[in-house]
Amino acid sequence: MDAYVGRAEAYLARSEFKDALADADSAPQVNSQSPWGWLRRGEALMGLNRWAEARQEFEMVLQLDPNGTAGILAQSHINVIDR
């Protein structure tokens, strides 16, 4: 996990969604094949009530890590959005 992802996670824990999004936006530029940046970006977008955009990020996570921890978390977020 890179520094941007870690800091985005810390911002998310404090409900600082705009700051989390700013760092999560940088993470895929560092490593576009890591699902964690996409996951944190989706979570930040959820916190900002940008549901459709969040869902797109979670779908990217599922493409990169369908059976891993990030994929499982992304699917659970999609389930919440789709309710």
C-alpha positions in Angstrom: 0.0 0.0 0.0 1.4 3.4 -0.9 1.5 6.6 1.1 -1.4 8.2 -0.7 -3.6 5.2 0.1 -2.6 5.2 3.7 -3.2 8.8 4.2 -6.5 8.6 2.4 -7.5 5.9 4.8 -6.6 8.1 7.7 -8.7 10.9 6.3 -11.6 8.6 5.8 -11.4 7.5 9.4 -11.9 11.1 10.4 -14.7 11.7 7.8 -12.5 14.2 5.9 -13.8 13.0 2.6 -12.5 15.9 0.4 -8.9 15.3 1.7 -9.3 11.6 1.3 -10.4 12.0 -2.3 -7.5 14.3 -3.1 -5.0 11.6 -1.9 -7.0 8.8 -3.4 -6.9 10.6 -6.8 -3.1 10.4 -6.6 -2.8 6.7 -5.7 -3.8 5.3 -9.1 -1.3 7.6 -10.8 1.4 5.9 -8.6 0.1 2.3 -9.2 -2.9 1.9 -11.4 -2.9 -1.9 -10.9 -3.4 -1.7 -7.1 -7.0 -2.0 -6.1 -6.5 -0.1 -2.9 -6.3 3.4 -4.4 -9.5 2.8 -6.4 -11.2 1.4 -3.2 -10.3 4.5 -1.1 -11.4 6.8 -3.9 -14.8 5.0 -4.0 -15.1 5.3 -0.2 -14.3 9.0 -0.3 -16.9 9.5 -3.1 -19.5 7.6 -1.0 -18.7 10.0 1.9 -19.4 12.9 -0.5 -22.7 11.3 -1.6 -21.4 10.8 -5.1 -22.9 7.4 -5.4 -22.7 6.7 -9.2 -19.0 7.7 -9.3 -18.3 5.6 -6.2 -19.9 2.6 -7.8 -17.6 3.0 -10.9 -14.5 3.0 -8.7 -15.7 -0.2 -6.9 -16.3 -1.9 -10.2 -12.7 -1.1 -11.1 -11.6 -2.8 -7.8 -13.6 -5.9 -8.7 -11.8 -6.0 -12.1 -8.4 -5.8 -10.4 -9.0 -8.0 -7.3 -12.3 -9.9 -7.6 -11.6 -12.5 -4.9 -9.2 -10.6 -2.6 -9.9 -8.4 0.4 -10.2 -5.2 -1.7 -12.7 -6.9 -4.0 -14.8 -8.2 -1.1 -14.9 -4.7 0.4 -15.8 -3.2 -2.9 -18.7 -5.7 -3.4 -20.1 -4.9 0.0 -20.0 -1.1 -0.9 -21.8 -1.8 -4.2 -24.4 -3.8 -2.3 -25.0 -0.7 0.0 -25.2 1.6 -3.1 -27.6 -0.7 -4.9 -30.1 -0.8 -2.0 
